[in-house]
């Protein structure tokens, strides 16, 4: 018990120190730009992604649809790409007032850092601890904190859903994440152990998506297809190929790009399904209770696989891959663990490789190598996803044969 109190004290001190350092750093624009510039992070207005929600709230108050461009649209934050619930939250908490906004920013940063520290102490494997430290000092994490992207909030909510011991808390945390941004839907397999609970959560998720289906369509239209080295996903790949194709007069153009990008998503999705299902033993078996490490993996891998197939993602979303560490790094094959760690360390710092002429041969080689590593991460996670699911998928083959 004494040791637990000591750990808790360390987590509090670490989180307070870093969060207050970042907060006070943001008070000086010059210091902010110089500090992040030294770390090779393209800095702008402190916590710009989070503060941008006040811009969209202003559009709404002026009578404009925040999902559509208007005469007062900001040059960077012109259209909303989040569910509108965020505007109601900002309005209710009066986050247009500087003091309220600063308190919330400090609180979010503190909780996020506390979660990272809690994971560091929770993971027993020393390599898991090393990779958490590597991520803490990675460009992906620096960019996440500098922008205060809402991925920080979603990461914490999914983590709390995983470690919660009762269904009600899990349900609240998971659905909070889902409501705030749609992609946490891919973490739904944390409920796989008890099928009735999974069904309840699935029904709620589907109902919510149906309710906001019009917003989803607008969000999908507004999402930027990032063709960058520090991005991942089927839409990033298809956009990059499209840009090269139009630049050098290849076969992909405006007339067939829509079909092409959906074909890329379909092929990657199909490959994921094949790898996952080929590692599932559908025979009747005794289902064991699910561990926190298994729930973490299903959440982290599910989000990475799902977002890889369906969208274009900036690499700070790789934070969810921290959930996959205990399962993969406890695997008996040393070569696979080393490969996975190398891929993660490089991809966590992919922003370092960004820059230069996007159509140069050097940029093409850099992008190809980084995306190859992200594909390796993708396929490894698909493999283990099938292995973990296999423990909890129970189909009576003999009964099917009789019917």
N, C-alpha and C positions, 0 to 999 in steps of 0.2 A: 504493500500500500504506500509505503514511504517512497519507493522507487517511482510509482505512478504519479505521485504528487510532484516529484522532481521533474519528471518528463513534462507534465502539464505546465510547470513553471517555465521550463526551457521553451516550450512551444509558444507560450504567451509572450515571453521576452523577445523571441525571434520575430514573431508576427508584428508586435508593437514597434520594434525598432525599424524594420524595413518599411512598414506602412507609413509611419510618421516621417521617415527619411524621404520617401517618395512624395508624400503630401507637402512637406515644407519645400522640397525642391521645386514643386509646381508653382510656388509663389513667385518665382522669378523666371520669366520667359527666357532670359539670356542663359541662366544656369541650366534650365530645363533642356534647351536646344544643345548646349555645349556638352552636357552630361550624356544625353542619348546619342548625340553625334559621335562622341568618343567611342561609344559602344556599337557604332555603325547601325543605329536604328534611325530610320527617317522620321524624325519627330515633327510635330506640329503643335497645335494648341493642346495643352495638357488634358488628358482624358477625353479626347475629342469624340470618340465613338459614343461614349455614354452621354456626354453633354449634347450631342446632336439630337437626342430625343426631345430636348426642349425646342429645337428648331422646328421639328415636325409637329409638336404640340402647338406652336405658334401658327403654323399653316392651318391647322384644324380650327383654331380660334378665329382666324381671319375668314373662315368659311370655305377654305380650299380642301380638296381631297389630298391628304398627305401622301397617297400612293401615286399621285399624278403631278407632273411638273406644273408650276404656276409662275406668274410674272415675278414673284419674290423668291423663287427657288435659290437656295445656296448653290454655289458653284461645285461644291464637293458633296454636300448632303442634300441632294435635290429631291429624292423620292424615298419613302419609307420602305424598308425591307424586313421589318419585324411585324408580328401581330399587333393590332391596335391596342391591346390590353396595356402595352407600355405607356401609351399616352394617358390612359386613365390613371395609371399608377403615378406618373409624374404630376398629373393634375391634382390628384388626391393628396399627395405628400408635399405639394407646393415646392417642387424641386426647381422651379424657376427662380426661387430665392437662393442667393449664393450660400448662405449659412446652411440651409437644409441640404443643398446639393453637396457641399463639402463634407458634412457629417455622413451622408450616405456613401460617398466616394471612399472616405476613410474606413467605414465599416465594411464595405465590400472588399477592399484591399486587405484588411486585417483578416477577415474570415477566409479568404482565398489562401493567404499565406499560412494561416493556421491549419487548413486542410492539408496543404503540402507537407507541413511539419508533422502532422498527425500520421500521414501515410509513411513518412520516413521512419517513424518509431513503430508503426504497425507492421511494416514489412520486415521479415526476419532475414531474408536473403540479402547478403551484403552487396550483391550486384544491383539489386533493386534500389538500395539506398544510394549507391554510386550514381545510378541513372537519374534519380530524383534530383540529386545535386547538379548533375550535368544539365538537366532541364531547367533548373532554377537559374543557371547562368547562361542559358541559351538565348539566341535571338528571337525564337518563337515566344518564350516567356517574357522577354524584355518588351517585345512589341505588344503582347497581350496586356501588360501592365501599363505601358505608356499610353495606349489607346483606351484602357479600361473597357475592353470589349465585353459584352454581356456573356461571352463564353465562360468568363470567370464565375459568374453567378450560376450558370447552368452546370458547370463542373462541380461546384459545391453541392448543389441540389441533388444531382445524381449520386454523388458520394454519400450524402446523408441518407438517401433512399437505400443504398447498398448496405450500409452498416446498421440501419435501423432494425430492431428485433421484432417489431410487430407490424402486421399488414397495414394498419391504418396510417402509421407514420410513413411507411414505404409508399403507400398510395398517394398521400399528400405531397411528398417531396417529388415523386416521379411526375405527377400530373402538374405540379407547379412548373417544373422544367418544360414539360410538353406545351403548356399554355403560353409560356414566355417565348418559346421558339420551337418550331415543329420537329426538328431532327432528333431530340431526345426520345422520340417514338422508337428509334432503333435500339434503345436500351431496355425495351419491354421484356426481354427474355430473362431479366433478373427475377421474374415471377414464375419461371418455368417449373419450379418444383411442385407447386400446387396448382393444378389445372383450373380449378374453380376461380381462384384468385386471378390467374392469368386471363381467364375469360371475362371477368368483371372489368379488369383494367383495359383489356382490348376493346370491349364494348364502349367504355367511357371515351377511349382514345378516338375510336371511329366516329362517335357522336360529335365530339369536339371538332374533329376535322371537317365533318359535314356542315357544322354550324358556321365555321369560318371559311368555307370552300371558296367564296368570292374573294376573300382576302388572300387566300393561298394562290389563286390565279394571278392576282396583282403582284404579290411578292415574287412569284416565279418570273413574271415579266420584268421586274425591276432588278433581279439578282444579276450581278456582274459576273460574266464568265472570265475569270482571271486566267490569262495565259502567261503565267509567271513561274519562275523557278521556285519561289516560296509559296506555291499553291499546290493543291492536289485534287484529283477527281476526274471523272470521265469528261465533264464539260470543260475543264481546263485543258485536257489533252486534245479534245476535238477542236477547241478554239485555237489552240496553238497550230494544229495542222491546217486549219482553215486560213489563218493569217499567213503562214508560209506558202500555202497553195495560191492564194490571191496575189501574193508578192511576186512569185516566180511562175505564175500562169500554169499551175497544175490543175487537176481535175475537180477539186473542191471549190465551189463558188457560192454566191448568194442563192442561186436557184436550188442547189441540192444540200446546203449546209444543215437545214433542219432535219432532213432524213439522215444525214451522215452522223450528226451528234447523237441522235436517238439510237442509231445503229451501234455506235460506240458504247453507249450506256447498256444496251441490250446484250452485247457480246461480253462485256465485263461482268454484268449481272449474271448471265448464264454460266460463265466460268466459275463465279462464286458459288452458285447453286450446285454445280457439279462437284466441286471440291468439298463443300459442306456435307451434301447428302451422301457422298461416297465414303465419308468417315462416320456416318451414323449407322449403328447396329439397330435395325428395326425389330429385332426379335424380342420376345417377352423376357423381361428381366426384373429383378428386384430394384426398385428405385431408392437410392440413398438420399439423405438430406443434403442440400446444397450448401457449400461453404461460402464464406465471404469472398475468398479468392476467386472462386468460380463465378460468383455474381459480378464481381469486379470485371473479370475477363469478358463475360457476356455483354456487359454494358459498354466497356471500352472498345472491344472488337466490333460489336454491333454498330456502334456509332461510326467507327472508321469505315467499315465495309459499306454501310448504308449510305453515308455521305459521299464516299468514293464513287459509288455507282450513280447517284442521283444528282450530284451538283458539282460546283467548283468551290473550293474551300481554301482560305488563307491558312498557312501552316500553324498558326497559333491554336487551331482546333486539334492539333496533334497532342495537346495536353491530355486528351481522353485516352491516349495510348498508354499513359502511366498506369491505368487500371489493368492493362494486360501483362504487366511485368511479373507478378508472382507466379502465374501459371507457366508462362513460357520460359522464364529463367530458372524454374525448378525442373525443367525437362532434362532427361538423362543425356541427350545428345549434345555434347559440348560444342561441336561445330555449328549447330543451328543456333545455340544461344549466343555465340560470338558473332555470327552473321547478323542476328537480330539486333544486338547491342550496337554494332557498327552502323547499321542502317538507321537506327533511331538517333544516334549521336549526330550523324551527318545531316539527317532530315530536320532535326530540331534546330539546326543552325543553317538551314538552306538559304536564309536571307543573305548570308555572307557571300554566296555565289551569284547573287543577283547583280545586274549592272552590265553595261557595255551595249553594243549594238545588238538588238534582239534578233537580227537576221544574219549575224556573222556566224562563221563556222565554229568559233570558240564558244559562243553562247549556246549554239545547238548541241555541242558536245556536253557542256555543263548541264544543260536542261535534261538531256537524254540520260545521263548518269544518275542525276537526282531522282528523276521519275522512275528509272529502273529500280532504285532502292525503295521507292514508295510502293512499287508493284510487288517487290519481295515481301515487304511488310504486309501488304494486302493478302498475298497468297498464304503466308504463314498464319495470319489471323484466321483466314477461312478454314485452314486445316485444323487448327485447334478449336475453332468454333464448332465444327462438326463433332470433334472428339468430346467436347463438354456437353453439347446437346444430346449426344448419344446416351449419356448416363440417365437422362430424364425423359427420353422419348420411348414410350412403351406401347408397342403394337403387337397384339396377339396374332402371329402369322398363321398359326393353325386354325384359328377362328375364321380368318379371311379365306383360307383355302376351302373350308367347309361351305362357305357361302358362295 
